[in-house]
Amino acid sequence: MGPSRPPPRALPSAIRPHLPRLSKFWALAALRDMVEPGYLQVAEDATFQEQEQRWRANRQQLPEKTDAERAQFWADCERLKRMYPGDNKKQLEEIRKIGYRKGREEVLRRKTAKKEKELEEKRMRGEGRVECVKREETSEEARKRMLEQFGHVETGGK
């Protein structure tokens, strides 16, 4: 026979199934906690705060659903459960399609609102009621304006 091969190595989680699998960060944090008591708690708190900030940012980006929208969503889910009993994959696929359709409708609604606003501004300018619509000033333009206004005074900081 050919050369004998060593037995396949077991994964660390297979050797110690009672222990959770850890990332390198948490393993190092646990070691540092042995040297510097309280470090692990600080790391957990910091990680949780970062996660919470991400959740808050996402919540601000996504407008909250109204009760009517929420009720409609659950009604759609119930209808799909009856249409595809036991086929979770198909149910999720259909829910996703509904979400895509509603997303497209929202984008179209925003586009039309933006166009209407631009047309209104043009009409206002045409009537002469608004001289010009203010636009946001870039930081470079603001810097130039400040230099012209207060003279060419350079600050010492970088």
N, C-alpha and C positions, 0 to 999 in steps of 0.2 A: 504494500500500500504506500501511498504518498506520505509526505510529511504531515504530522498531526498538527491541526490548527488549534490555537487556544480557544476555550469556550467564549461565546459572545459576552461582552461586558454588560452587566445589568445597569439600567439607568439609576441614578441616585434615588429617584422617587420610588423605584421598584424595590430597592434595598430597604429604604425606610418609608414605607407607605403611610405611617402615622404622622410624619412630618410634612408640612406644606412645602411646595416647591418655592424657592425664593429667587428673586433677581439678585444680581451681584451687588447692587446698591444696598439692598436690605441686609444681605449677608455681612457686608462691610460695616453697615451701621450697627448691627448686632455686636460685631467684634469691638467696634469703637465704644459701644455702650459698656462693655466689660471694663474698659480702661477709664472711661469718662461717664460715670453713672448719670442717667437722665438724658443722654444724647438721643437715644432711640425715640423717646417720647417727643423731643423737640423735632426730630426728623419726621415723625408721623404727623405732628401738628402742622408743620410747614407743607408737607405733601397734601394734606387734607385742605389746607387753605388755598393752595394753588388750584386744586380740583374744584373747590367751591367757586373760585374766581372764574374758572372756565365755564362752570354751569351758569353763573350769573350773566356772563357775556353772551352765552348762547341764548339764554332766556330773553335778553334784551333784543337780540337780533330777530328772534321769532315772536311775532305778535301773538298775544294770548288768544285762544279760541273763545268765541262767545258760546253761551249755553246752547243756542240753536245749532251751531256748527258741531259742537260736541255730541249733541243728541243725534244729529244726522249721521255722524261718523259711527256711533254705536249701532244705529239702525242698519247702516250699510254692512257692518260686521255681522250682525245677526242674520241678515238676508243672505250673506255669503256662506255662513255656517249651514244654513238650510239648503243652499244650492249645491255645496260641495261638502257633504257630511263626511268627516273623517279624513279629508284631504287637506291638511294644514298648508302644504306647499302651495296648492292652487288658491286657497283662501288668501294667503299672504300676497301672492302674485296679483290677485284682483284688487286687494286693498292698495297695493303699490300703484297700480294703474289709476285708481281713483285719485290717489295723492298726486300723481303726475298731472292728471287732467286739471285738478284744482290749482296746482302750481302754475300751469300754463295760463289758466284763466286770470290768476292774480297778476302775472307778468304782463299780459295784454291790458288788463285794467290800469296798471301803473303807466304803461306806455301811452295809452290814450289820455290819461290824466295829464301826463307831461306835455303831450302835444297840445292839448286844450289850453294848458297854462301858457305855453309859448305863443299860441295864436292870440290869447287874451293880451299878453304883453305887447305883441306887435300892433294889435288894434289900439291899445292904450297909447303907444308911441305915435301911431298914425294920427290920433286925435290931438296929440300934443299935451296930454295931461301928465305924462311921465316923460321927463327929459331923456333919461337913460336908466336902464335897469342896472343896479350895482352888481358887480361880480366880485367874487372873492379875490383878494389881493394875495399874490404869492409872497413867500418870505423874502425873496430877492427884491421884489418891487417895494416891499415894506422897508427893507434895509436902505434902498436908494432914496426913498422918500424921506426917511429919518435923517440921512446924511445931508440931503438938500435943505431940510428944515432946520437942523441944528448945527450945520457946518460939518466939515470933515474931521470929526473927533474920533480917533480910534481908541477903543478900550484896551486895557492891558491883558485881559483874559483870553484864553484860547478856547 
